[in-house]
Amino acid sequence: MKRALIVLLPAFLLLPALAFAADKPATTTAPTFTKDVAPIFYDRCVTCHRDGNVAPMSLITYNEVRPWIKSIREKVTARTMPPWTADPTYGHFLNDRTLTTAQIETIKTWVDTGAKEGDAKDLPVAPKFARGWNVGEPDQVFEMEEEFTVPAEGVVVYQHFAVPTNFKEDKWIRAAEIRNVDSSVVHHVIVFIQPPPTDRPKPFGIIPGKNFDTGKRDAPAEIKGTKVNRETLGYFLTATGPGERGTVFPAGSGMRIPAGSNLIFQIHYTPKGKSVKDHAKIGLFYLSQPPVNEIRTIGVQNGRFTIPAGEANHRVDSSVTFAEDARIWGLIPHMHLRGKSFEYRLITPDGQSRVVLSIPKYDFNWQMIYSLAEPLVIPKGSRLECTAYYDNSKGNKYNPDATKDVKWGDQTWEEMMIGFMTYSLDSQQIKKSAVTEGSSR
């Protein structure tokens, strides 16, 4: 009997231990920076968290990371870093910045077990970046011809600067990035392609909905004495604002800049108490041959709204209908400080409706393009609907003034409702190239 107990007792005691082990990670070794954490940071964080970029600190070396470990744990656990505001229930995106549950647990465990550095031989090679750029070293850079002095105070209307390309032939681009802006006074920059009068952009397969409206507009802008308006400004190339790092078109797509075009820099300056000089530039990344799909970007917008003072959940809608078979490649919702949530829905001709992007907690400080992992195939007659909600109450801590009704306007204390959409038409497809260029970020 005693011999039986000697044999059976250890086996019995192992059962709870084995069950407990099944719930634990495969390894019991505490994570280290070099082996476990650095690969996550290099993949998800250092595009922003490096010297000379938008983030307040670099996360490339152990010594750079170590002072910030408590803050890092807090931010990744709360899923506020890396920033990504799309509801994961809807859609898959090439540039999704979120961490997996396993990655979050690795970072938490690393901090909780002492944030050890680890063996230097385990450290992966740090990613290399073009100095001063996020997307890479551009093929060509265009700059404003002169600096603009932003005054210390007052309201600055949108400024427009024309930069000639002097292209002798059409150029196709796979990416573009705006840089060299002073974020202390620049709210956003949009660069437009202004073709020569002989190559003005034609309607691109879209029928505006009844609630589509461009809103209140300032008087025609002037560029060195030449007036430009919505028709002569050209069409959207790229933009930069809070959270955005550059535009990269998915493989098989690109944007055409016609020969003889100008690039128009439209810049929204916001004075911050001292005079500042600004001198923006844009880097273009070329395709060696035309892509299959020509990209175009439009704003599905509604500027005919009034958000009542004190209203915490005001709805505004806009829509467009596709006059041809098309593909949607990316979506960029845009509102100002009262923006609360934003949703895109696709309604196909058979009446089926589905959400293609939902931003349940819109964050004015993190605006980005949501590049679809696969383009949405859009049958002719489909409708894209956008719904935005606004919080104009005292409960919105970002609200400039909850006592005033709010309408469309260019300035940050006013509001906008734009569901930018990057799309192409199947009828405009170019014969398939022998080489596919372009990639996601």
Legacy VTK file of the C-alpha trace (Angstrom):
# vtk DataFile Version 3.0
C-alpha trace
ASCII
DATASET POLYDATA
POINTS 441 float
0.000 0.000 0.000
2.781 2.350 0.858
4.493 1.596 -2.457
1.253 2.469 -4.302
1.042 5.778 -2.506
4.602 6.543 -3.370
3.836 5.988 -7.051
0.399 7.634 -7.206
0.947 10.683 -5.032
3.377 12.525 -7.326
1.134 11.897 -10.344
-1.863 13.244 -8.455
-0.026 16.354 -7.390
1.054 17.049 -10.963
-2.525 17.375 -12.246
-3.271 20.895 -10.961
0.213 21.973 -11.913
-0.322 20.782 -15.494
-3.693 22.517 -15.689
-2.158 25.738 -14.403
0.680 25.489 -16.920
-1.803 25.272 -19.797
-2.965 28.804 -18.987
0.548 30.219 -18.876
2.706 31.339 -21.806
4.873 28.604 -23.303
7.984 30.217 -21.856
8.493 31.034 -18.187
11.470 33.255 -18.924
10.851 36.931 -18.243
10.731 38.943 -21.468
13.669 41.195 -22.315
13.920 44.339 -24.375
16.371 42.963 -26.920
14.543 39.705 -27.610
10.870 40.414 -27.007
10.045 44.122 -26.811
12.316 45.778 -29.370
10.780 43.764 -32.270
7.334 45.109 -31.296
8.543 48.694 -31.057
10.416 48.433 -34.359
7.325 47.102 -36.102
4.672 49.359 -34.564
6.142 52.399 -32.830
9.401 53.820 -34.134
7.953 55.280 -37.332
6.840 58.111 -35.047
9.005 57.473 -31.969
12.439 58.429 -33.285
14.625 61.495 -33.319
13.297 64.370 -35.374
9.770 63.008 -35.681
6.384 63.875 -34.230
6.552 61.760 -31.043
8.068 63.290 -27.890
10.673 60.559 -27.398
12.571 57.889 -29.301
11.934 54.203 -28.581
14.799 52.669 -30.554
17.404 51.898 -27.869
16.997 50.422 -24.394
18.409 53.551 -22.771
15.862 55.688 -24.617
12.971 53.422 -23.606
13.848 52.757 -19.948
12.749 56.124 -18.455
9.317 55.779 -20.064
8.362 52.217 -19.093
5.503 53.114 -16.712
3.931 55.448 -19.248
4.394 52.868 -22.020
2.668 50.192 -19.933
-0.219 52.523 -19.176
-0.717 53.631 -22.787
-0.500 50.206 -24.428
-2.746 48.620 -21.789
-5.377 51.310 -22.381
-4.870 50.841 -26.143
-4.345 54.572 -26.638
-0.944 53.815 -28.173
-0.274 53.189 -30.952
-3.133 55.468 -32.031
-5.847 53.763 -34.067
-9.455 54.836 -33.734
-11.244 52.438 -36.124
-13.681 49.912 -34.675
-12.069 46.493 -35.377
-15.515 45.009 -36.036
-15.592 46.595 -39.483
-12.966 46.233 -42.176
-9.302 45.332 -42.393
-6.676 47.968 -43.083
-3.153 47.900 -44.442
-1.917 50.532 -42.017
-3.609 49.212 -38.861
-1.321 50.316 -36.019
-2.919 48.355 -33.170
-1.020 45.896 -31.002
-2.234 42.331 -30.603
-3.299 41.077 -27.185
-0.139 38.966 -27.057
2.059 41.988 -27.812
0.373 44.013 -25.087
0.856 41.177 -22.591
4.532 40.926 -23.540
5.087 44.627 -22.864
3.145 44.509 -19.571
5.021 41.448 -18.363
8.349 42.997 -19.368
7.668 46.101 -17.291
6.249 44.115 -14.342
9.286 41.817 -14.194
11.850 44.593 -14.039
12.174 45.717 -17.684
15.409 43.802 -18.255
17.561 44.751 -21.218
18.614 41.244 -22.277
21.458 39.956 -24.412
22.726 42.377 -27.064
22.991 39.542 -29.610
19.184 39.154 -29.508
18.556 42.743 -30.595
17.178 42.923 -34.166
18.556 45.440 -36.625
16.772 48.749 -36.114
14.757 49.953 -39.108
16.404 52.657 -41.199
14.549 55.806 -42.171
15.313 58.533 -44.667
16.366 61.538 -42.633
13.488 63.975 -42.366
10.921 61.682 -44.041
8.491 58.976 -42.934
7.741 57.203 -46.205
11.334 57.061 -47.478
13.678 59.145 -49.594
11.504 60.871 -52.215
12.352 60.916 -55.894
11.739 64.661 -56.119
10.988 67.453 -53.660
8.975 70.618 -54.342
9.035 73.554 -51.915
7.162 76.789 -51.432
9.102 79.446 -53.300
9.159 81.752 -50.286
8.581 81.630 -46.538
5.306 82.727 -45.021
5.352 84.698 -41.781
2.597 83.592 -39.429
1.611 86.522 -37.187
1.621 86.192 -33.414
-2.095 86.878 -33.141
-5.295 87.109 -35.119
-7.064 84.885 -37.633
-5.231 83.857 -40.806
-7.406 82.925 -43.779
-6.324 79.881 -45.748
-3.116 80.633 -47.605
-2.404 79.305 -51.114
1.025 78.902 -52.702
1.584 77.750 -56.291
4.655 75.646 -57.088
5.207 74.762 -60.770
6.293 71.196 -61.501
7.617 71.975 -65.001
6.751 68.395 -65.959
7.161 67.826 -69.696
5.184 64.599 -69.507
2.629 63.036 -67.191
4.000 61.624 -63.949
2.500 58.763 -61.949
3.116 58.706 -58.233
2.883 55.889 -55.709
3.326 58.052 -52.587
3.573 61.633 -51.381
4.577 63.230 -48.090
4.347 66.818 -46.842
7.103 67.918 -44.463
8.929 70.892 -43.004
5.810 72.427 -41.501
5.860 74.044 -38.074
3.249 72.060 -36.152
2.981 74.807 -33.535
1.151 77.048 -36.033
0.097 74.732 -38.895
-3.263 73.069 -38.445
-3.132 71.236 -41.771
-1.749 71.380 -45.300
-3.521 70.119 -48.428
-1.630 69.911 -51.710
-3.732 70.032 -54.870
-2.776 69.128 -58.432
-3.685 72.075 -60.673
-3.521 70.815 -64.269
-3.103 73.202 -67.187
-6.410 74.549 -68.603
-6.257 71.981 -71.403
-6.306 69.090 -68.910
-8.832 70.142 -66.266
-10.167 67.167 -64.280
-13.513 65.865 -65.506
-16.267 64.439 -63.279
-14.957 61.128 -62.032
-17.943 58.789 -61.925
-19.684 60.274 -58.869
-23.198 61.699 -58.409
-23.538 63.884 -55.283
-26.411 63.006 -52.955
-29.129 65.481 -52.029
-27.367 66.202 -48.730
-23.993 66.763 -50.404
-22.981 70.392 -50.035
-19.660 72.207 -50.039
-20.661 74.602 -47.279
-19.761 78.239 -46.749
-16.659 79.268 -48.671
-14.422 82.279 -48.328
-14.045 84.652 -51.284
-11.846 83.257 -54.067
-8.271 82.931 -52.856
-5.394 84.737 -54.492
-2.070 83.264 -55.505
0.278 86.038 -56.516
-2.624 88.078 -57.875
-4.363 85.180 -59.636
-7.721 84.210 -58.170
-8.446 80.517 -57.671
-11.735 78.899 -56.741
-12.984 75.359 -56.252
-12.978 74.685 -59.992
-9.521 76.089 -60.765
-7.814 74.902 -57.578
-7.429 71.426 -59.037
-7.864 68.098 -57.314
-6.672 66.602 -54.044
-3.209 65.027 -53.997
-2.365 64.570 -50.317
-2.637 66.257 -46.946
-1.002 66.377 -43.575
-2.628 67.058 -40.238
-2.662 65.719 -36.696
-1.578 62.066 -36.784
-0.977 61.632 -40.516
2.494 60.605 -41.734
2.227 60.586 -45.520
0.171 58.960 -48.263
1.149 55.639 -49.829
-1.162 54.234 -52.485
-1.728 50.460 -52.410
0.039 48.242 -54.948
-1.531 48.452 -58.391
-2.750 52.019 -57.930
-1.352 55.526 -58.271
-2.182 59.147 -59.034
-1.474 61.013 -62.250
0.049 64.493 -62.310
-0.476 65.859 -65.834
2.360 67.535 -67.693
2.509 71.264 -66.997
0.678 71.032 -63.663
1.196 73.256 -60.651
1.114 72.019 -57.088
-1.069 74.245 -54.917
-0.225 74.292 -51.201
-3.321 75.201 -49.202
-2.255 75.891 -45.612
-4.325 76.581 -42.522
-2.266 78.600 -40.034
-3.303 79.190 -36.421
-1.314 81.931 -34.605
-0.031 80.863 -31.167
1.366 83.965 -29.527
4.593 84.520 -31.419
5.558 85.212 -35.006
6.761 82.098 -36.865
8.159 81.562 -40.363
6.931 78.533 -42.288
8.212 76.905 -45.468
6.445 73.671 -46.434
7.657 71.082 -48.940
6.334 67.895 -50.518
8.219 64.765 -51.539
6.925 62.747 -54.496
7.617 59.062 -55.097
7.258 58.044 -58.746
6.112 54.903 -60.502
8.234 53.827 -63.452
5.103 52.988 -65.443
1.358 53.646 -65.172
-0.470 51.497 -62.580
-3.608 49.509 -63.270
-5.848 51.883 -61.316
-5.866 55.682 -61.398
-6.608 57.004 -57.915
-8.721 60.074 -57.225
-9.774 61.544 -53.858
-12.985 63.461 -53.166
-14.747 64.674 -50.051
-18.208 63.269 -49.390
-19.307 66.305 -47.424
-22.186 68.337 -46.097
-21.614 71.972 -45.219
-25.251 72.922 -44.758
-25.699 72.260 -41.053
-26.140 74.017 -37.737
-25.096 72.310 -34.502
-27.241 73.836 -31.729
-25.559 75.240 -28.641
-25.422 72.648 -25.866
-26.419 69.743 -28.162
-24.386 66.639 -27.210
-25.318 64.296 -30.066
-26.114 66.188 -33.271
-26.256 64.168 -36.501
-25.107 65.296 -39.970
-25.255 63.099 -43.114
-23.754 63.177 -46.598
-23.700 60.755 -49.518
-22.638 60.084 -53.097
-23.774 57.537 -55.685
-21.403 55.760 -58.055
-22.346 56.254 -61.704
-19.898 53.498 -62.733
-18.340 50.344 -61.347
-15.575 51.467 -59.007
-13.206 50.529 -56.198
-12.661 52.293 -52.881
-9.073 52.191 -51.607
-9.068 54.409 -48.535
-11.253 56.527 -46.264
-10.388 59.704 -44.322
-13.042 61.154 -41.981
-12.600 64.820 -41.065
-14.252 66.963 -38.409
-13.042 69.567 -35.921
-13.096 69.848 -32.122
-16.781 68.959 -31.669
-16.472 65.781 -33.736
-17.758 62.782 -31.765
-18.085 59.812 -34.138
-18.033 59.053 -37.866
-19.342 56.148 -39.925
-19.198 55.126 -43.609
-21.871 52.772 -44.983
-22.111 51.187 -48.412
-25.575 50.478 -49.860
-25.476 48.314 -52.975
-28.174 48.379 -55.707
-29.813 45.243 -54.251
-30.515 47.163 -51.024
-27.866 45.535 -48.838
-26.185 47.875 -46.366
-22.943 47.385 -44.473
-20.610 49.505 -42.394
-17.182 49.811 -44.026
-15.541 52.082 -41.426
-16.649 53.158 -37.967
-14.851 55.665 -35.752
-16.812 55.447 -32.480
-14.608 57.974 -30.636
-13.339 60.533 -33.113
-10.101 62.184 -32.003
-9.208 65.506 -33.624
-5.561 64.937 -32.648
-5.303 61.660 -34.587
-6.587 62.025 -38.132
-5.383 59.457 -40.620
-6.152 57.677 -43.846
-7.601 54.211 -43.364
-6.113 52.209 -46.244
-8.183 49.116 -46.985
-6.362 45.787 -47.056
-8.384 44.963 -50.179
-10.211 47.617 -52.214
-13.972 47.575 -51.910
-15.543 46.498 -55.198
-18.391 48.949 -55.862
-21.139 48.043 -58.358
-22.612 50.866 -60.439
-25.528 52.481 -58.608
-24.122 51.864 -55.124
-24.359 54.661 -52.575
-21.735 55.618 -49.988
-23.303 57.248 -46.951
-21.441 59.141 -44.231
-22.875 59.933 -40.806
-21.158 62.222 -38.307
-22.146 63.078 -34.756
-21.070 66.218 -32.895
-20.869 67.152 -29.232
-21.439 70.884 -28.769
-22.110 70.571 -25.030
-20.145 71.568 -21.954
-19.382 67.871 -21.488
-16.965 68.046 -24.426
-13.712 69.248 -22.861
-12.379 70.296 -26.281
-15.408 72.465 -27.108
-14.299 76.085 -27.693
-17.702 77.496 -26.708
-20.769 75.434 -25.809
-23.016 78.519 -25.753
-22.892 79.119 -29.502
-24.511 77.420 -32.486
-21.851 76.067 -34.853
-21.853 76.039 -38.654
-19.441 75.029 -41.401
-16.220 77.021 -41.412
-12.517 76.796 -42.116
-11.282 77.687 -38.644
-10.794 75.121 -35.883
-13.512 76.649 -33.643
-15.976 76.184 -36.517
-16.863 72.744 -37.916
-16.555 70.571 -40.992
-18.164 67.340 -42.109
-16.097 65.569 -44.783
-15.812 61.867 -45.506
-12.825 61.845 -47.835
-12.723 58.826 -50.127
-9.903 57.548 -52.316
-11.285 55.582 -55.261
-10.810 54.486 -58.874
-13.115 53.635 -61.771
-12.967 50.251 -63.447
-13.564 51.928 -66.822
-10.335 53.903 -66.342
-8.172 50.853 -65.663
-4.923 50.729 -67.580
-3.711 47.428 -69.020
-1.897 45.427 -66.407
1.735 46.405 -65.973
4.454 43.808 -66.216
5.791 45.017 -62.867
3.605 45.863 -59.874
4.845 48.812 -57.866
3.592 50.552 -54.783
3.021 49.244 -51.300
1.277 49.928 -48.068
2.815 51.701 -45.141
LINES 1 442
441 0 1 2 3 4 5 6 7 8 9 10 11 12 13 14 15 16 17 18 19 20 21 22 23 24 25 26 27 28 29 30 31 32 33 34 35 36 37 38 39 40 41 42 43 44 45 46 47 48 49 50 51 52 53 54 55 56 57 58 59 60 61 62 63 64 65 66 67 68 69 70 71 72 73 74 75 76 77 78 79 80 81 82 83 84 85 86 87 88 89 90 91 92 93 94 95 96 97 98 99 100 101 102 103 104 105 106 107 108 109 110 111 112 113 114 115 116 117 118 119 120 121 122 123 124 125 126 127 128 129 130 131 132 133 134 135 136 137 138 139 140 141 142 143 144 145 146 147 148 149 150 151 152 153 154 155 156 157 158 159 160 161 162 163 164 165 166 167 168 169 170 171 172 173 174 175 176 177 178 179 180 181 182 183 184 185 186 187 188 189 190 191 192 193 194 195 196 197 198 199 200 201 202 203 204 205 206 207 208 209 210 211 212 213 214 215 216 217 218 219 220 221 222 223 224 225 226 227 228 229 230 231 232 233 234 235 236 237 238 239 240 241 242 243 244 245 246 247 248 249 250 251 252 253 254 255 256 257 258 259 260 261 262 263 264 265 266 267 268 269 270 271 272 273 274 275 276 277 278 279 280 281 282 283 284 285 286 287 288 289 290 291 292 293 294 295 296 297 298 299 300 301 302 303 304 305 306 307 308 309 310 311 312 313 314 315 316 317 318 319 320 321 322 323 324 325 326 327 328 329 330 331 332 333 334 335 336 337 338 339 340 341 342 343 344 345 346 347 348 349 350 351 352 353 354 355 356 357 358 359 360 361 362 363 364 365 366 367 368 369 370 371 372 373 374 375 376 377 378 379 380 381 382 383 384 385 386 387 388 389 390 391 392 393 394 395 396 397 398 399 400 401 402 403 404 405 406 407 408 409 410 411 412 413 414 415 416 417 418 419 420 421 422 423 424 425 426 427 428 429 430 431 432 433 434 435 436 437 438 439 440
